[in-house]
Amino acid sequence: MWKMGVLKVEIVLLLNLFLVSGDVNNNEVSEHSLELTQSMNLARQELIQETCRRFPPRFGLDDLPPSQLEHILIDEEHKLLYCYVPKVACTNWKRILMILAGKWNNTDVLSITASIAHTPGLFRNMSTVSRPERDYMLENYHKMIIVRNPFERLLSAFRNKLEGDASSARYFQNRVGKRIIKAYRENPSNESLEYGNDVTFKEFALFLTNRSEQMADILNNEHWQPITNLCHPCLIKYTLVGKYETLLDDSQLALHTINASHIQFPHLDHTSGTAEKLHRYFSQLDLPLIRRLYKLYKHDYRLFNYGLDNIVGFDLG
């Protein structure tokens, strides 16, 4: 019931955002939009906290090894902690962090290439700080996370990393694809074993759900790790909870909150046909396999108010 209440709040607030029109001046529109976005942000925080009370974690923050906090990037000047999630606008937010930290000489976000934004060691992260410093930051800093429908994110990772012929895809095909094909395909061709560039979505799903110990090194890749494993939202109280579906509004709120409204988050053309792609790929999986896949991401679904209606026609709960 609580989840349905939060969903209704989100729908009403989204409608209000779309209805903000030219009846008032731009400053008033902007202020009103920020207020509505903040209301959605608070509703999302409440859902996370309520869900964490119902399904408490089995360990505490002090039990985590430091490596479990390396996705949380630190901007000390703006008192911001940002947990980046691959396939959820993390490239643009890393670009923004570069500008905020003075690591780039202009405020044009898209002038920074993705390869530069993802340079290892570019940002300080929470795995490097002492426990007292960590606790101080968690108490006093803004804490941001941006989330996405888990299966949409998973499909985006599959299409980007295991399909196609981009350099990043070739890297994953060589390191991951070849091993998936060898393990899950009957009578693979020599070409498939050599290049690993024709992994099917079903093979990818079997790889994820079978949890083979021999593949632990690639199973735990950040691109398909659940957001709850990367960002620990039941242990860290995020104060800015954005969603991919409302990315621009949520990013503007975050920039306003940290007094960085002079930076413009890029207007992105969301890829069209998302529902069609989801149906096309997930129709390759039988319902038991979808259920097994859902179990891997069920905490993401619960915490962030997503459902499976657009994939199987009903929610697996």
Backbone hydrogen bonds, N-H to C=O, Kabsch-Sander energy under -0.5 kcal/mol:
donor,donor_aa,acceptor,acceptor_aa,energy
5,G,1,M,-2.2
6,V,2,W,-2.3
7,L,3,K,-2.3
8,K,4,M,-2.3
9,V,5,G,-2.1
10,E,6,V,-2.6
11,I,7,L,-2.4
12,V,8,K,-2.6
13,L,9,V,-2.6
14,L,10,E,-2.5
15,L,11,I,-2.4
16,N,12,V,-2.2
17,L,13,L,-2.2
18,F,14,L,-2.2
19,L,15,L,-1.7
20,V,16,N,-0.9
20,V,17,L,-0.7
24,V,21,S,-0.9
29,V,25,N,-2.5
30,S,26,N,-3.0
31,E,27,N,-2.5
32,H,28,E,-2.8
33,S,29,V,-2.9
34,L,30,S,-2.4
35,E,31,E,-2.0
36,L,32,H,-2.3
37,T,33,S,-2.7
38,Q,34,L,-2.6
39,S,35,E,-1.9
40,M,36,L,-2.1
41,N,37,T,-2.5
42,L,38,Q,-2.6
43,A,39,S,-2.0
44,R,40,M,-2.4
45,Q,41,N,-2.2
46,E,42,L,-2.4
47,L,43,A,-2.0
48,I,44,R,-2.3
49,Q,45,Q,-2.6
50,E,46,E,-2.6
51,T,47,L,-2.8
52,C,48,I,-2.6
53,R,49,Q,-1.6
54,R,50,E,-1.7
55,F,51,T,-2.5
63,D,60,G,-1.3
64,L,60,G,-0.5
64,L,61,L,-1.2
68,Q,65,P,-2.3
69,L,66,P,-2.3
70,E,67,S,-1.2
72,I,69,L,-1.5
73,L,71,H,-0.9
73,L,82,Y,-3.2
74,I,124,R,-2.5
75,D,80,L,-2.7
79,K,76,E,-0.8
80,L,75,D,-2.4
81,L,142,H,-2.9
82,Y,73,L,-2.3
83,C,81,L,-0.5
83,C,144,M,-2.6
84,Y,71,H,-2.1
84,Y,82,Y,-0.9
88,V,85,V,-1.5
90,C,85,V,-0.5
93,W,89,A,-1.7
94,K,90,C,-2.2
95,R,91,T,-2.1
96,I,92,N,-2.2
97,L,93,W,-2.2
98,M,94,K,-2.0
99,I,95,R,-1.9
100,L,96,I,-2.8
101,A,97,L,-2.0
102,G,99,I,-1.5
103,K,98,M,-3.0
104,W,98,M,-0.5
109,V,107,T,-1.1
111,S,108,D,-1.6
112,I,109,V,-1.4
113,T,111,S,-0.6
117,A,113,T,-2.2
118,H,114,A,-1.8
119,T,116,I,-1.8
122,L,119,T,-1.6
126,M,69,L,-0.7
126,M,72,I,-2.3
128,T,125,N,-1.9
129,V,126,M,-0.8
134,R,130,S,-2.8
135,D,131,R,-2.7
136,Y,132,P,-2.1
137,M,133,E,-2.5
138,L,134,R,-2.6
139,E,135,D,-1.5
140,N,136,Y,-2.1
141,Y,137,M,-2.7
142,H,79,K,-3.1
144,M,81,L,-3.3
145,I,240,L,-2.6
146,I,83,C,-0.6
147,V,242,G,-2.5
153,R,149,N,-2.6
154,L,150,P,-2.4
155,L,151,F,-2.5
156,S,152,E,-2.5
157,A,153,R,-2.2
158,F,154,L,-2.3
159,R,155,L,-2.8
160,N,156,S,-2.2
161,K,157,A,-2.7
162,L,158,F,-2.4
163,E,158,F,-0.8
170,R,166,A,-2.6
171,Y,167,S,-1.9
172,F,168,S,-1.8
173,Q,169,A,-3.0
174,N,170,R,-2.2
175,R,171,Y,-2.2
176,V,172,F,-3.4
177,G,172,F,-2.1
178,K,173,Q,-1.9
180,I,176,V,-2.1
181,I,177,G,-2.5
182,K,178,K,-2.1
183,A,179,R,-1.8
184,Y,180,I,-2.6
185,R,181,I,-1.7
193,L,189,S,-2.1
194,E,190,N,-1.8
195,Y,191,E,-2.5
196,G,192,S,-2.3
204,F,200,T,-2.1
205,A,201,F,-2.4
206,L,202,K,-2.4
207,F,203,E,-2.3
208,L,204,F,-2.1
209,T,205,A,-2.3
210,N,206,L,-2.3
211,R,207,F,-0.7
215,M,212,S,-1.4
216,A,213,E,-1.5
218,I,215,M,-1.2
219,L,215,M,-2.4
220,N,216,A,-1.5
221,N,218,I,-1.2
224,W,221,N,-1.4
225,Q,221,N,-0.7
229,N,226,P,-0.9
230,L,226,P,-1.3
231,C,227,I,-2.8
232,H,228,T,-1.3
235,L,232,H,-1.7
236,I,232,H,-1.9
238,Y,236,I,-1.2
239,T,143,K,-1.6
240,L,143,K,-2.3
242,G,145,I,-2.9
242,G,240,L,-0.7
244,Y,147,V,-2.5
246,T,243,K,-1.1
247,L,244,Y,-1.2
250,D,246,T,-2.5
251,S,247,L,-2.5
252,Q,248,L,-2.3
253,L,249,D,-2.1
254,A,250,D,-2.1
255,L,251,S,-2.6
256,H,252,Q,-2.4
257,T,253,L,-2.6
258,I,254,A,-1.8
259,N,256,H,-1.5
260,A,255,L,-3.5
263,I,260,A,-1.9
265,F,263,I,-0.6
268,L,266,P,-0.6
270,H,268,L,-1.0
277,K,273,G,-2.6
278,L,274,T,-2.7
279,H,275,A,-2.3
280,R,276,E,-2.5
281,Y,277,K,-2.6
282,F,278,L,-2.7
283,S,279,H,-1.6
284,Q,281,Y,-1.5
285,L,282,F,-1.5
290,I,286,D,-2.1
291,R,287,L,-2.7
292,R,288,P,-2.0
293,L,289,L,-2.3
294,Y,290,I,-2.8
295,K,291,R,-2.0
296,L,292,R,-0.9
296,L,293,L,-0.7
297,Y,293,L,-0.8
297,Y,294,Y,-1.0
298,K,294,Y,-0.6
298,K,295,K,-0.5
301,Y,297,Y,-2.2
302,R,298,K,-2.5
303,L,299,H,-2.8
304,F,300,D,-2.0
305,N,301,Y,-0.5
305,N,302,R,-0.7
306,Y,301,Y,-1.9
311,I,308,L,-2.2
312,V,308,L,-2.5
313,G,308,L,-0.9
313,G,309,D,-1.0
